[in-house]
């Protein structure tokens, strides 16, 4: 059983000019507190005062007041909010207990007009209510980001694995190069010994020999430089070929992307702005209707209206035969009241009927709002996709421009290298001619040895250059292989996070369904409704909706006198059964969103449709999940509750 940390101190409230309350101070101890009294005794106004202290804006000022105040002292901290009339609305200032009261308004403050409670009772789509506090778009955006990051890591690991497969061949190549270098160095050492022997036998022409050796050294150096230039040209040509392949791939990708005209973007933006405006207007209308319904309900409850009976005005202090307003309300079946809007006398039932019509209108507006939100989300998704494709197109076009610039730069480098190659080729030919002119019979043997040694040194330089490149490539791959373990660990963490994000929505939905079904089964056993076998929610994948979209389907199973089971609808439930279903659905939302850990108060009101004994059982059931459970009840209903519960009879 989920419970919050128990608070032991009482909550102290000081309220001024809220709903029908002039001024009151009430202490609420932990546990169950019953606000008991007849109608029009400010019980609902006090419940809304608690909501206001928590941070809710579903609170109204007293009809004849311009300012109001709510103060809560709890666990050594004082929270105070002031309400000020501003035009047709009310502005709020001060510090509330909750930073964001939206979820508490939905699942903890279960007054008659509570959305979660009413949605279940009216058979609306319950999944939307449960998921309303969840930022699904943010979750999906985070999933896309994590998937892209995981994809980058997978690409990097694939590249590393591909390079790793080349390691044996590279290591074999390195070994072969080292062996060849050793062989060449051994050959060179032998040649140098022969050159030394030949030099000792040649005593004459040392000057010519020195000049010849100088030319041979210069020839070797020039040939080495020429070979280096050739290698650079080859590498540049390989890079150019790679860039051209990349350019071809990018051009193919570019052809697959649509060329979205700017006009289409503007049309989509205009549609989104229109839907946003429509959503804002509907929200305003719904809030106005909510305030109007709340205001009228509180005026009906409050004791500050004038009651007319038999054509005469009666108030608590007027000509009402000494009876209180509450007594007159109870005694009269056809009472009339002075309408606080137009000032004329109207039947109380007429005002109540008007309030019901306002509630129906608000329901229609909520359904219309949900449709607008759905269309708006579709358009925003289209806009995100179009923007993503346009951004990708811009990125590809930029890459193509960069590749063209890089190709031009490399072409210029190749031209310069080719010019250098031609110059060095001419220089090598000139040096070879000079060497040939210095050749003579006396130096033919030593010249041949020098040429051979020169060639060996050139080959050794070339092999060592190749060895350096192979060694550098091996070291780079080995470093990447070592880094692969870190990348795999990082990918594993990303996969876990992705799993958490992907299942977050599913978990919330599944927990809500499980919680509702479990508590509904328990409460039906506890309350003993006849011929109701089971009320449960089924979570269904909606094939016609977007990816991952689900819906909740409420099932009601009844039994006949013969014991046969059949499925019924919420519309056929009694008012009492519908109210209990709505309250249990709200409790499921309360638990799945962990409000038992953050919101100390749960409020219950308008339970008259449920009989007294069942109210008592229901209150005891709910009492396990909140530090403070505050319930507004009529005296006859409150009698069935445990005597140990705190009772507040005057507000």
C-alpha positions in Angstrom: 0.0 0.0 0.0 1.4 3.4 -1.0 1.4 6.0 1.7 3.1 9.3 2.2 5.3 10.2 5.1 3.0 10.7 8.0 2.5 14.3 9.2 1.8 14.6 13.0 1.0 18.3 13.3 -2.4 19.8 12.6 -2.9 22.1 9.6 -4.1 25.5 10.6 -6.2 27.5 8.2 -7.2 31.2 8.3 -9.7 32.2 5.6 -11.2 35.6 4.7 -13.7 36.4 2.0 -13.5 33.1 0.1 -16.7 31.7 -1.5 -19.4 32.2 1.1 -16.9 32.6 4.0 -16.5 35.9 5.7 -13.8 35.0 8.2 -12.9 31.7 9.8 -10.1 29.8 11.4 -10.1 26.0 11.3 -7.5 23.4 12.6 -7.4 20.1 10.6 -5.6 17.3 12.4 -4.0 14.4 10.4 -6.4 11.6 9.4 -10.0 12.0 8.5 -11.8 15.3 9.1 -15.6 15.5 8.4 -17.1 18.9 7.6 -20.7 18.2 8.6 -23.7 20.4 8.2 -26.7 21.2 6.1 -26.5 22.8 2.7 -25.3 26.4 2.5 -22.9 26.0 5.5 -19.7 26.9 3.6 -18.3 23.4 3.5 -17.5 23.5 -0.2 -16.1 27.0 0.2 -13.7 25.7 2.9 -12.6 22.8 0.7 -11.9 25.3 -2.1 -9.9 27.3 0.5 -7.7 24.3 1.1 -7.3 24.0 -2.7 -6.3 27.6 -2.8 -3.7 27.2 -0.1 -2.3 24.2 -2.0 -1.9 26.4 -5.1 -5.1 25.8 -7.1 -6.8 28.8 -8.8 -10.2 27.1 -8.7 -11.2 29.4 -5.9 -13.6 32.4 -6.0 -13.9 35.6 -3.9 -16.9 36.3 -1.8 -19.5 38.0 -3.9 -19.3 41.3 -2.1 -15.6 41.4 -1.5 -12.7 42.7 -3.7 -9.9 40.9 -1.8 -9.6 37.6 0.0 -6.9 35.7 1.9 -6.0 32.1 2.7 -3.3 31.2 5.2 -2.1 27.7 5.9 0.4 26.7 8.6 1.7 23.2 8.2 4.7 21.4 9.7 6.2 24.7 10.9 5.8 26.6 7.6 3.2 29.2 6.8 1.8 29.6 3.2 -0.3 32.7 2.4 -2.2 33.6 -0.8 -4.2 36.7 -1.5 -7.0 37.0 -4.1 -7.8 40.3 -5.7 -10.7 41.0 -8.0 -9.4 42.1 -11.4 -12.1 42.9 -14.0 -14.1 39.7 -14.7 -11.5 37.5 -13.0 -9.3 37.1 -9.9 -5.5 37.5 -9.6 -3.5 35.5 -7.1 -0.4 36.5 -5.2 1.7 34.8 -2.5 3.3 31.4 -1.8 1.4 28.2 -2.2 2.2 24.8 -0.9 2.6 23.3 -4.4 4.6 24.9 -7.2 2.3 23.3 -9.8 -1.2 22.3 -8.7 -2.5 20.9 -12.0 -2.1 17.2 -11.1 -3.6 17.8 -7.6 -6.6 19.6 -9.1 -7.1 16.6 -11.3 -6.6 13.7 -8.8 -6.6 15.0 -5.2 -9.3 17.6 -5.0 -12.3 15.5 -5.7 -15.1 18.0 -5.6 -18.3 17.5 -7.7 -16.8 19.2 -10.8 -13.5 17.4 -10.7 -12.5 16.4 -14.2 -11.2 12.9 -13.4 -14.3 12.1 -11.3 -16.7 13.4 -14.0 -14.8 11.8 -16.9 -15.3 8.3 -15.4 -18.9 8.9 -14.5 -19.7 10.3 -18.0 -17.9 7.5 -19.8 -15.3 9.8 -21.4 -11.9 8.6 -22.7 -10.1 7.9 -19.4 -6.6 7.4 -20.9 -6.5 11.1 -21.9 -7.3 12.1 -18.4 -4.6 9.9 -16.8 -2.0 11.1 -19.3 -2.9 14.8 -19.2 -0.1 15.7 -16.7 2.5 13.7 -18.7 4.5 15.7 -21.3 4.3 13.0 -24.0 6.0 15.2 -26.7 9.0 15.8 -24.4 9.3 12.0 -23.9 9.1 11.3 -27.6 11.7 14.1 -28.4 14.0 12.6 -25.8 13.6 9.1 -27.4 14.5 10.5 -30.8 17.6 12.2 -29.3 18.7 9.0 -27.6 18.1 6.9 -30.7 20.3 9.3 -32.8 23.0 9.2 -30.2 22.8 5.4 -30.1 23.0 5.3 -33.9 26.1 7.4 -33.9 27.7 5.0 -31.4 26.7 2.0 -33.4 28.2 3.5 -36.5 31.4 4.2 -34.7 31.5 0.6 -33.2 30.9 -0.8 -36.7 33.8 1.2 -38.1 36.0 0.0 -35.3 35.0 -3.6 -35.9 35.7 -3.2 -39.6 39.1 -1.7 -38.9 39.8 -4.4 -36.3 39.3 -7.1 -38.9 42.2 -5.4 -40.9 44.6 -5.6 -38.0 46.0 -9.1 -38.8 46.7 -8.1 -42.3 48.3 -4.8 -41.2 50.4 -6.5 -38.6 51.6 -9.1 -41.2 52.4 -6.1 -43.5 54.4 -4.4 -40.7 56.3 -7.6 -40.1 57.1 -8.0 -43.8 58.2 -4.4 -44.0 60.5 -4.8 -41.0 62.0 -8.0 -42.5 62.5 -6.2 -45.9 64.2 -3.3 -44.2 66.6 -5.6 -42.3 67.4 -7.4 -45.6 68.0 -4.1 -47.4 70.2 -2.8 -44.6 72.2 -6.1 -44.6 72.7 -5.7 -48.4 73.6 -2.1 -47.9 76.2 -3.0 -45.3 77.8 -5.5 -47.6 77.9 -2.9 -50.4 79.5 -0.3 -48.1 82.2 -2.9 -47.3 82.8 -3.5 -51.0 82.9 0.3 -51.6 85.4 0.7 -48.8 87.6 -2.1 -50.3 87.3 -0.6 -53.8 88.1 2.8 -52.5 91.3 1.6 -50.9 92.4 0.1 -54.2 91.8 3.3 -56.1 94.5 5.9 -55.2 94.1 8.2 -58.1 91.2 10.4 -59.1 90.1 11.1 -55.6 88.9 14.4 -56.6 86.7 12.9 -59.3 85.6 10.2 -56.9 84.5 12.9 -54.4 82.6 14.8 -57.0 81.0 11.6 -58.2 80.0 10.6 -54.7 78.5 14.1 -54.1 76.5 13.9 -57.3 75.3 10.4 -56.4 74.2 11.7 -53.0 72.3 14.6 -54.6 70.8 12.2 -57.1 69.6 9.9 -54.3 68.1 12.8 -52.4 66.3 14.2 -55.5 64.9 10.7 -56.3 63.6 10.4 -52.8 61.9 13.8 -53.0 60.5 12.8 -56.4 59.0 9.6 -54.9 57.6 11.6 -52.0 55.8 13.9 -54.4 54.4 10.9 -56.3 53.0 9.5 -53.1 51.4 12.8 -52.2 49.8 13.0 -55.7 48.4 9.4 -55.2 47.0 10.3 -51.8 45.4 13.5 -53.2 43.8 11.5 -56.0 42.5 8.9 -53.5 41.0 11.7 -51.4 39.4 13.3 -54.5 37.9 9.9 -55.5 36.5 9.5 -52.0 35.1 13.0 -52.0 33.4 12.4 -55.4 31.8 9.2 -54.0 30.6 11.1 -51.0 29.2 13.8 -53.3 27.4 11.2 -55.3 25.8 9.7 -52.2 24.8 13.1 -50.9 23.2 14.0 -54.3 21.2 10.8 -54.1 20.0 11.7 -50.6 19.2 15.2 -51.8 17.0 13.8 -54.6 14.9 11.9 -52.1 14.1 15.0 -50.0 11.2 17.2 -51.1 11.7 20.8 -52.2 9.2 22.3 -49.8 8.1 25.8 -51.0 8.2 28.5 -48.4 4.5 29.0 -49.1 3.7 25.5 -47.8 5.6 26.3 -44.6 3.7 29.5 -44.1 0.3 27.8 -44.7 1.3 25.2 -42.0 2.4 27.9 -39.6 -0.8 29.9 -40.2 -2.9 26.7 -39.5 -0.9 26.1 -36.3 -1.4 29.7 -35.2 -5.1 29.4 -36.0 -5.5 26.2 -34.0 -3.5 27.7 -31.1 -5.8 30.7 -31.0 -8.8 28.3 -31.1 -7.3 26.3 -28.3 -6.7 29.4 -26.3 -10.3 30.7 -26.9 -11.7 27.3 -25.8 -9.5 27.2 -22.7 -10.7 30.7 -21.8 -14.4 29.6 -22.4 -13.9 26.5 -20.3 -12.2 28.4 -17.5 -15.0 31.0 -17.6 -17.6 28.3 -17.5 -15.8 26.6 -14.6 -15.7 29.8 -12.7 -19.3 30.6 -13.5 -20.4 27.1 -12.4 -18.3 27.3 -9.2 -19.5 30.8 -8.4 -23.2 29.9 -8.8 -22.8 26.7 -6.8 -21.1 28.6 -4.0 -23.8 31.3 -4.1 -26.5 28.6 -3.7 -24.6 27.2 -0.8 -23.7 30.5 0.9 -25.9 32.0 3.5 -25.7 35.6 2.1 -28.6 35.4 -0.4 -32.2 36.5 0.1 -34.9 33.8 0.2 -38.4 34.6 -0.9 -41.4 32.6 0.3 -45.0 33.2 -0.6 -44.1 36.4 -2.3 -42.3 37.8 0.8 -38.6 38.3 1.6 -37.1 36.2 4.3 -33.6 36.3 5.7 -32.0 35.0 8.9 -32.7 38.4 10.5 -35.8 39.4 8.6 -39.4 38.3 8.4 -38.9 34.6 8.0 -40.8 33.6 11.1 -37.6 33.2 13.1 -36.4 30.3 11.0 -32.8 30.2 9.7 -32.1 30.3 6.0 -31.0 26.6 6.1 -34.3 25.6 7.9 -36.4 27.5 5.3 -34.4 25.8 2.5 -35.1 22.3 3.9 -38.8 23.1 4.7 -39.7 24.4 1.2 -40.1 22.2 -1.8 -40.8 25.0 -4.2 -38.5 27.8 -2.9 -37.6 30.9 -4.9 -34.5 32.9 -4.7 -33.5 36.4 -5.9 -31.2 35.8 -8.9 -27.9 37.5 -8.2 -27.5 38.2 -11.9 -30.8 39.9 -12.9 -32.4 40.5 -9.5 -35.7 38.8 -10.3 -37.3 36.0 -8.3 -36.7 32.6 -9.8 -37.3 29.0 -8.8 -34.2 27.5 -7.2 -34.6 24.4 -9.4 -34.4 26.8 -12.4 -30.9 28.0 -11.3 -29.8 24.4 -10.6 -31.1 23.5 -14.1 -29.1 26.4 -15.6 -26.0 25.2 -13.8 -26.5 21.7 -15.2 -26.8 23.2 -18.7 -23.6 25.1 -18.1 -21.9 21.9 -17.1 -23.1 20.2 -20.3 -21.8 23.1 -22.3 -18.5 22.9 -20.6 -18.3 19.1 -21.4 -19.0 19.9 -25.1 -16.3 22.6 -25.0 -13.8 20.1 -23.4 -14.6 17.6 -26.2 -14.1 20.3 -28.8 -10.9 21.4 -27.1 -9.6 17.8 -27.2 -10.3 17.7 -31.0 -8.5 21.0 -31.5 -5.5 19.7 -29.5 -5.4 16.5 -31.6 -5.4 18.5 -34.8 -2.9 20.9 -33.5 -0.6 18.1 -32.5 -0.9 16.6 -36.0 0.0 19.9 -37.6 2.9 20.4 -35.3 4.1 16.9 -36.1 3.9 17.8 -39.8 5.8 21.0 -39.2 8.5 19.1 -37.3 8.9 16.6 -40.1 9.0 19.3 -42.7 11.5 21.4 -40.7 13.6 18.3 -40.1 13.6 17.5 -43.9 14.4 21.1 -44.8 17.2 21.2 -42.2 18.6 18.0 -43.6 18.4 19.4 -47.1 20.2 22.5 -46.0 22.9 20.4 -44.3 23.4 18.2 -47.4 23.6 21.3 -49.7 26.1 22.8 -47.3 28.1 19.6 -47.3 28.0 19.5 -51.1 29.3 23.1 -51.2 32.1 22.2 -48.8 33.0 19.1 -50.9 33.1 21.3 -54.1 35.4 23.7 -52.3 37.6 20.9 -51.0 37.7 19.3 -54.5 38.8 22.7 -56.0 41.5 23.0 -53.3 42.8 19.5 -53.9 42.8 20.0 -57.6 45.0 23.0 -57.1 47.3 21.1 -54.8 47.6 18.3 -57.4 48.5 20.8 -60.1 51.2 22.3 -57.9 52.5 18.8 -57.1 52.6 17.8 -60.7 54.6 20.9 -61.6 57.0 20.0 -58.8 57.2 16.5 -60.1 58.1 17.6 -63.6 60.7 19.9 -62.2 62.2 17.1 -60.0 62.1 14.7 -63.0 64.1 17.1 -65.1 66.5 17.5 -62.2 67.0 13.7 -61.8 67.7 13.4 -65.6 70.3 16.2 -65.4 72.0 14.6 -62.4 72.0 11.2 -64.1 73.7 12.8 -67.1 76.3 14.5 -64.9 77.0 11.1 -63.1 77.4 9.4 -66.5 79.8 12.1 -67.6 82.0 11.4 -64.5 82.1 7.7 -65.2 85.4 6.2 -66.4 86.9 2.8 -66.6 88.8 3.3 -63.4 85.6 4.2 -61.5 83.2 1.9 -63.3 83.1 -0.7 -60.6 82.9 1.8 -57.7 80.3 3.8 -59.6 78.2 0.7 -60.0 78.5 0.0 -56.3 77.6 3.6 -55.4 74.5 3.4 -57.7 73.5 0.2 -56.1 74.0 1.5 -52.6 72.1 4.7 -53.6 69.2 2.6 -54.8 69.2 0.5 -51.6 69.1 3.6 -49.4 66.3 4.9 -51.4 64.4 1.7 -51.1 65.1 1.6 -47.3 63.7 5.2 -47.0 60.6 4.2 -48.9 60.1 1.0 -46.8 60.6 2.9 -43.6 58.0 5.5 -44.7 55.6 2.6 -45.4 56.4 1.1 -42.0 55.6 4.4 -40.2 52.3 4.7 -42.0 51.3 1.0 -41.2 52.4 1.4 -37.6 50.5 4.6 -37.2 47.4 2.9 -38.6 47.8 -0.1 -36.3 48.2 2.1 -33.2 45.1 4.2 -34.2 43.0 1.0 -34.6 44.3 -0.4 -31.4 43.4 2.8 -29.6 39.9 2.6 -31.1 39.6 -1.0 -30.0 40.4 0.0 -26.5 37.8 2.8 -26.7 35.2 0.4 -28.0 34.6 -1.0 -24.5 33.8 2.5 -23.3 31.5 3.0 -26.3 29.7 -0.2 -25.6 29.2 0.8 -22.0 27.9 4.1 -23.1 25.6 2.4 -25.6 24.3 0.1 -22.8 23.5 3.1 -20.7 21.7 4.7 -23.6 19.7 1.5 -24.3 18.6 1.4 -20.6 17.6 5.0 -20.8 15.8 4.5 -24.0 14.0 1.5 -22.5 13.0 3.7 -19.5 11.7 6.5 -21.9 9.9 4.1 -24.2 8.2 2.3 -21.4 7.5 5.4 -19.3 4.1 6.0 -21.0 3.3 2.3 -21.0 4.2 2.0 -17.4 2.0 4.9 -16.3 -1.0 3.6 -18.4 -0.5 0.0 -17.1 -0.1 1.1 -13.5 -3.3 3.3 -13.8 -5.2 0.4 -15.2 -3.9 -2.1 -12.6 -4.5 0.4 -9.8 -8.1 1.1 -10.9 -8.9 -2.6 -11.4 -7.5 -3.6 -8.1 -9.2 -0.8 -6.1 -12.4 -1.2 -8.0 -12.5 -4.9 -7.2 -11.8 -4.2 -3.5 -14.4 -1.4 -3.2 -17.1 -3.4 -5.0 -16.6 -6.2 -2.5 -16.6 -3.7 0.3 -19.7 -1.8 -0.7 -21.7 -4.8 -1.9 -23.6 -3.4 -4.9 -26.2 -5.9 -6.1 -25.7 -7.7 -9.5 -22.5 -5.9 -10.3 -19.9 -8.6 -10.9 -17.0 -6.5 -12.0 -16.0 -3.0 -13.2 -12.6 -2.9 -14.9 -10.6 -1.0 -17.5 -9.0 -2.7 -20.5 -6.0 -1.0 -22.1 -6.3 -1.4 -25.9 -3.8 -0.5 -28.7 -5.5 1.9 -31.1 -4.7 0.7 -34.6 -6.2 3.8 -36.2 -4.1 6.3 -34.1 -0.5 7.3 -34.2 2.3 5.0 -33.1 2.1 3.9 -29.6 -1.4 5.4 -29.0 -3.7 3.5 -26.7 -7.2 3.9 -25.2 -8.9 2.8 -22.1 -12.1 0.9 -22.4 -14.3 0.6 -19.3 -16.1 -2.7 -18.9 -19.1 -3.3 -16.6 -20.1 -6.9 -16.0 -23.5 -7.6 -14.3 -25.2 -10.8 -13.3 -28.8 -11.8 -13.7 -30.9 -13.4 -10.9 -30.0 -16.8 -12.4 -26.3 -16.0 -12.1 -25.6 -15.4 -15.8 -23.0 -12.7 -16.6 -23.5 -10.0 -19.2 -21.7 -6.7 -20.1 -23.4 -3.4 -19.5 -22.5 0.3 -20.0 -21.7 3.1 -17.6 -25.0 4.8 -18.7 -27.0 2.0 -17.0 -25.2 2.3 -13.6 -27.0 4.0 -10.8 -25.9 7.5 -9.8 -24.3 6.0 -6.7 -22.4 3.4 -8.8 -21.2 6.0 -11.3 -20.0 8.3 -8.4 -18.0 5.4 -6.9 -16.5 4.5 -10.2 -15.4 8.1 -10.8 -13.9 8.4 -7.3 -11.9 5.1 -7.7 -10.6 6.3 -11.1 -9.4 9.5 -9.5 -7.8 7.5 -6.7 -5.9 5.5 -9.4 -4.6 8.7 -10.9 -3.7 10.0 -7.4 -1.5 6.9 -6.8 0.0 6.5 -10.3 1.2 10.1 -10.2 2.6 9.7 -6.7 0.5 12.4 -5.2 0.4 10.5 -1.9 4.1 11.6 -1.6 3.7 15.3 -2.5 0.1 16.4 -1.7 -0.9 16.0 1.9 -4.6 16.7 1.4 -7.3 14.7 -0.4 -10.7 16.4 -0.6 -14.2 14.7 -1.0 -17.5 16.5 -1.6 -20.9 15.9 -3.1 -21.3 12.3 -2.0 -25.1 12.5 -1.4 -25.8 10.1 -4.2 -24.1 7.3 -2.2 -25.9 5.9 0.8 -24.5 6.6 4.3 -23.1 3.1 5.1 -21.3 3.0 1.8 -20.0 6.6 2.3 -18.5 5.4 5.6 -16.8 2.4 4.0 -15.5 4.6 1.1 -14.1 7.2 3.5 -12.3 4.6 5.5 -10.9 3.1 2.3 -9.6 6.5 1.0 -8.2 7.3 4.5 -5.2 5.0 3.9 -3.8 7.1 1.1 -3.6 10.7 2.4 -2.2 12.4 5.5 -5.3 14.6 5.6 -8.6 13.4 4.2 -11.2 16.2 4.4 -14.8 15.1 3.6 -17.9 17.4 3.4 -21.1 15.5 4.4 -24.6 16.1 5.4 -25.3 15.4 9.1 -27.3 12.2 8.3 -24.5 10.8 6.2 -21.8 11.8 8.7 -23.5 9.7 11.5 -22.4 6.5 9.8 -18.7 7.4 10.1 -16.4 6.3 12.9 -16.8 8.5 16.0 -13.1 8.8 16.2 -13.0 10.9 13.1 -12.6 14.7 13.7 -15.8 16.6 13.0 -16.1 20.3 12.1 -19.6 21.5 12.4 -19.2 25.3 12.1 -17.2 27.3 9.5 
